[in-house]
Amino acid sequence: MENVDVVLLTKNSQQTLEKCLTSIYRNVPVRKLIVIDGYSTDKTLDILQAFNEKHKNIEIIQDYGTRATARKKGIEKVETEWFMFVDSDVILCDDWFAKAKNLMKEQVGAIWGIEIWSVMKKGRILRLFERVTMKIFEKRGGTHDLLVRRKAVENISIPYHLHTYEDSYIKSWICKNGYEAIPVYEPYCIHY
């Protein structure tokens, strides 16, 4: 299985970070975990250090900027053909990468796993939520669990002021470069 770099944005993420990292290492073949940290003041860096002692493949970059600058710094460090964005408040489903790998076709530039809010339960409301979430991705994108072809974001220059909607800019860039950004129900993540 081909290894991928993973770009993780954090800032004071101690409440969800350990579960997030466990799900990444369990479900993605991580070559390097590139962490862009917004100068956390809680135990985030301690948790990252503990995981680095075990896996020995974490690089931490601190950034006072916006999500736009953090994502750009992460992209600049990526060395693999495909890489992932994972937010520090998500838990990836079992076999996330194995499920996405089947979708890594020539015309695909990004694969987005649907997010399911942690408070959602089974039933009609969940199914409605999933349909609405898919429509939102089609309009503006999403990066909480996004597998990206590095070539699809080459030379991207995300405007600094985009602390939100930087995901929309990334999706638009991928599509303008002639690639598809596809949303899927499988794989998915639980979003806290």
Solvent accessible surface area in square Angstrom, and as a share of the most:
residue,aa,sasa,rsa
1,M,149,0.67
2,E,71,0.32
3,N,73,0.37
4,V,0,0.00
5,D,0,0.00
6,V,0,0.00
7,V,0,0.00
8,L,0,0.00
9,L,22,0.11
10,T,10,0.06
11,K,127,0.54
12,N,68,0.35
13,S,13,0.09
14,Q,73,0.32
15,Q,168,0.75
16,T,29,0.17
17,L,0,0.00
18,E,101,0.45
19,K,132,0.56
20,C,0,0.00
21,L,0,0.00
22,T,48,0.28
23,S,3,0.02
24,I,0,0.00
25,Y,41,0.16
26,R,167,0.61
27,N,16,0.08
28,V,8,0.04
29,P,24,0.15
30,V,21,0.12
31,R,90,0.33
32,K,35,0.15
33,L,0,0.00
34,I,0,0.00
35,V,0,0.00
36,I,3,0.01
37,D,1,0.00
38,G,16,0.16
39,Y,84,0.32
40,S,14,0.09
41,T,124,0.72
42,D,46,0.24
43,K,126,0.54
44,T,0,0.00
45,L,60,0.30
46,D,93,0.48
47,I,27,0.14
48,L,0,0.00
49,Q,90,0.40
50,A,59,0.46
51,F,26,0.11
52,N,42,0.21
53,E,107,0.48
54,K,154,0.65
55,H,57,0.25
56,K,156,0.66
57,N,32,0.16
58,I,22,0.11
59,E,50,0.23
60,I,68,0.34
61,I,33,0.17
62,Q,64,0.29
63,D,14,0.07
64,Y,178,0.68
65,G,31,0.30
66,T,24,0.14
67,R,99,0.36
68,A,0,0.00
69,T,28,0.16
70,A,9,0.07
71,R,5,0.02
72,K,55,0.23
73,K,72,0.30
74,G,0,0.00
75,I,15,0.08
76,E,113,0.51
77,K,83,0.35
78,V,8,0.04
79,E,109,0.49
80,T,15,0.09
81,E,95,0.42
82,W,7,0.02
83,F,0,0.00
84,M,0,0.00
85,F,0,0.00
86,V,0,0.00
87,D,30,0.15
88,S,12,0.08
89,D,45,0.23
90,V,0,0.00
91,I,35,0.18
92,L,6,0.03
93,C,9,0.05
94,D,99,0.51
95,D,82,0.43
96,W,0,0.00
97,F,1,0.00
98,A,41,0.32
99,K,67,0.28
100,A,0,0.00
101,K,79,0.34
102,N,108,0.55
103,L,51,0.25
104,M,37,0.17
105,K,110,0.47
106,E,156,0.70
107,Q,89,0.39
108,V,3,0.02
109,G,0,0.00
110,A,1,0.01
111,I,0,0.00
112,W,4,0.02
113,G,0,0.00
114,I,1,0.00
115,E,27,0.12
116,I,22,0.11
117,W,126,0.44
118,S,37,0.24
119,V,113,0.65
120,M,37,0.16
121,K,149,0.63
122,K,191,0.81
123,G,29,0.28
124,R,194,0.71
125,I,131,0.67
126,L,27,0.14
127,R,124,0.45
128,L,97,0.48
129,F,30,0.12
130,E,33,0.15
131,R,135,0.49
132,V,73,0.42
133,T,7,0.04
134,M,17,0.08
135,K,131,0.55
136,I,87,0.44
137,F,3,0.01
138,E,90,0.40
139,K,175,0.74
140,R,72,0.26
141,G,6,0.05
142,G,6,0.06
143,T,5,0.03
144,H,15,0.07
145,D,0,0.00
146,L,6,0.03
147,L,0,0.00
148,V,0,0.00
149,R,30,0.11
150,R,94,0.34
151,K,132,0.56
152,A,0,0.00
153,V,1,0.00
154,E,96,0.43
155,N,136,0.70
156,I,1,0.01
157,S,75,0.48
158,I,15,0.07
159,P,42,0.27
160,Y,142,0.54
161,H,138,0.62
162,L,32,0.16
163,H,91,0.41
164,T,71,0.41
165,Y,119,0.45
166,E,4,0.02
167,D,14,0.07
168,S,28,0.18
169,Y,66,0.25
170,I,1,0.00
171,K,35,0.15
172,S,48,0.31
173,W,62,0.22
174,I,1,0.00
175,C,59,0.35
176,K,170,0.72
177,N,70,0.36
178,G,64,0.61
179,Y,42,0.16
180,E,80,0.36
181,A,14,0.11
182,I,36,0.18
183,P,35,0.22
184,V,22,0.13
185,Y,106,0.40
186,E,88,0.40
187,P,0,0.00
188,Y,60,0.23
189,C,0,0.00
190,I,47,0.24
191,H,42,0.19
192,Y,122,0.46
